[in-house]
Amino acid sequence: MPGLEVITVEVTPEDDFTLPDGWRLVEEESVKESEGLVTLEFPRLLVRGENLVRGEEMLERARRLGQRAGLRCLKASLRLQGQLPDYQRGGEVPIFAGTVALNDQDQRVVPYAKASGGERYLGWILLTGGHGPASRLVRCSPAKL
């Protein structure tokens, strides 16, 4: 995709994760990610003419795009706070739809890079909500050196 910003991150054993107590893993794409360097791409979620997409449609779109980045890639990207593309530190919302969990209230959620105080942190988005123009689906692939 022309003009699409990408970053390269290193996925390490410290990026393995444990869900909060009472949560269950429903779907995990990032187990396919080998440890090492991966390239993250941040395509827009919405297509021309759309203002909003519901969570389940967002997840289906992510599946169709392929190479969904999951929680391991999100954790790796958080180590690069100062090197993230500008839109990641601004108002846009990178969604890592490769990991789907069921929280302790039986709600399906996916991780995202939550912005607070100029930094990014791990957050969880309910799939029952809507996603607007600021949403980006994150894709990952092995880095080409």
C-alpha positions as CSV (number, residue, x, y, z in Angstrom):
1,M,0.0,0.0,0.0
2,P,1.7,3.3,-1.1
3,G,2.5,5.7,1.8
4,L,1.7,3.1,4.5
5,E,3.9,3.6,7.5
6,V,5.6,0.5,8.9
7,I,7.8,-0.2,11.9
8,T,10.0,-3.2,12.7
9,V,9.9,-4.6,16.2
10,E,11.6,-7.6,17.8
11,V,9.2,-10.1,19.4
12,T,11.0,-11.8,22.4
13,P,10.1,-14.3,25.1
14,E,9.2,-11.3,27.3
15,D,6.3,-10.6,25.0
16,D,4.5,-13.8,25.9
17,F,1.5,-13.0,28.0
18,T,-0.9,-14.2,30.6
19,L,-4.5,-13.0,30.5
20,P,-6.0,-11.4,33.6
21,D,-7.6,-13.8,36.1
22,G,-11.0,-15.1,34.9
23,W,-10.3,-14.3,31.2
24,R,-10.1,-16.9,28.4
25,L,-8.3,-16.9,25.1
26,V,-10.7,-17.3,22.3
27,E,-8.5,-16.8,19.3
28,E,-4.7,-16.2,18.9
29,E,-3.1,-15.4,15.6
30,S,0.2,-14.2,17.0
31,V,1.2,-17.7,18.1
32,K,2.2,-18.0,14.4
33,E,4.7,-15.2,14.9
34,S,8.2,-16.5,15.4
35,E,10.4,-14.7,17.8
36,G,12.6,-12.2,16.1
37,L,12.0,-9.2,13.9
38,V,8.6,-8.5,12.5
39,T,7.2,-5.7,10.4
40,L,4.1,-4.0,11.6
41,E,1.8,-2.2,9.1
42,F,-1.1,0.1,10.1
43,P,-3.8,0.2,7.4
44,R,-7.0,2.1,8.0
45,L,-10.0,0.2,9.0
46,L,-12.7,2.1,7.2
47,V,-13.2,2.2,3.5
48,R,-14.3,5.2,1.5
49,G,-17.8,6.4,2.5
50,E,-17.8,4.6,5.9
51,N,-18.0,6.5,9.2
52,L,-18.2,3.5,11.6
53,V,-17.8,-0.2,11.7
54,R,-19.0,-2.5,14.5
55,G,-16.6,-4.7,16.3
56,E,-17.5,-8.0,14.8
57,E,-17.3,-6.6,11.3
58,M,-13.9,-5.1,12.2
59,L,-12.7,-8.5,13.3
60,E,-14.0,-10.1,10.1
61,R,-12.2,-7.4,8.1
62,A,-9.0,-8.1,10.0
63,R,-9.3,-11.8,9.2
64,R,-9.7,-11.0,5.5
65,L,-6.6,-8.8,5.5
66,G,-4.6,-11.6,6.9
67,Q,-1.4,-11.5,9.0
68,R,-3.3,-10.1,12.0
69,A,-0.9,-8.8,14.7
70,G,-1.8,-9.9,18.2
71,L,-0.9,-9.2,21.7
72,R,2.7,-10.3,21.4
73,C,3.3,-7.7,18.7
74,L,1.5,-5.0,20.7
75,K,3.8,-5.7,23.7
76,A,6.9,-5.6,21.5
77,S,5.8,-2.3,19.9
78,L,5.3,-0.6,23.3
79,R,9.1,-0.8,23.9
80,L,9.5,1.6,20.9
81,Q,7.5,4.5,22.3
82,G,9.8,7.3,21.0
83,Q,10.1,5.6,17.5
84,L,6.4,5.0,16.8
85,P,4.9,6.8,13.8
86,D,3.3,10.1,14.7
87,Y,-0.2,8.9,14.2
88,Q,0.4,6.2,16.8
89,R,1.2,8.7,19.5
90,G,-1.7,10.9,18.4
91,G,-5.4,10.3,18.3
92,E,-5.4,7.1,16.1
93,V,-6.1,3.7,17.6
94,P,-4.0,0.8,16.5
95,I,-6.0,-2.4,17.1
96,F,-4.2,-5.8,17.4
97,A,-7.1,-8.0,16.3
98,G,-4.9,-11.2,16.2
99,T,-5.8,-11.9,19.8
100,V,-9.4,-12.3,20.9
101,A,-10.2,-12.9,24.5
102,L,-13.4,-13.4,26.6
103,N,-13.2,-11.2,29.7
104,D,-14.5,-12.0,33.2
105,Q,-17.9,-10.6,32.2
106,D,-18.1,-12.9,29.1
107,Q,-17.5,-10.1,26.7
108,R,-15.3,-10.6,23.6
109,V,-12.4,-8.1,23.6
110,V,-9.3,-7.4,21.5
111,P,-6.1,-5.5,22.5
112,Y,-5.2,-2.0,21.3
113,A,-2.5,0.5,22.0
114,K,-4.2,2.9,24.4
115,A,-3.0,6.5,24.5
116,S,-2.5,8.3,27.8
117,G,-0.1,11.1,28.7
118,G,1.8,10.9,25.4
119,E,2.6,7.2,25.9
120,R,0.9,4.0,24.7
121,Y,-0.3,1.2,26.9
122,L,-2.1,-2.1,26.6
123,G,-5.9,-1.6,26.5
124,W,-8.8,-3.8,25.6
125,I,-11.7,-2.9,23.3
126,L,-15.1,-4.6,23.5
127,L,-16.2,-6.1,20.2
128,T,-19.7,-4.9,20.8
129,G,-18.6,-1.3,20.2
130,G,-18.1,0.7,17.0
131,H,-14.8,1.8,15.4
132,G,-14.5,5.1,13.6
133,P,-12.0,6.9,11.3
134,A,-9.2,6.8,13.9
135,S,-9.1,3.0,14.0
136,R,-6.2,1.1,12.3
137,L,-5.9,-2.7,12.0
138,V,-2.3,-3.8,12.6
139,R,-0.8,-6.4,10.4
140,C,2.5,-8.2,11.0
141,S,4.9,-10.2,8.8
142,P,8.5,-11.4,9.2
143,A,10.9,-8.5,8.7
144,K,12.8,-8.5,5.4
145,L,16.4,-7.6,6.1
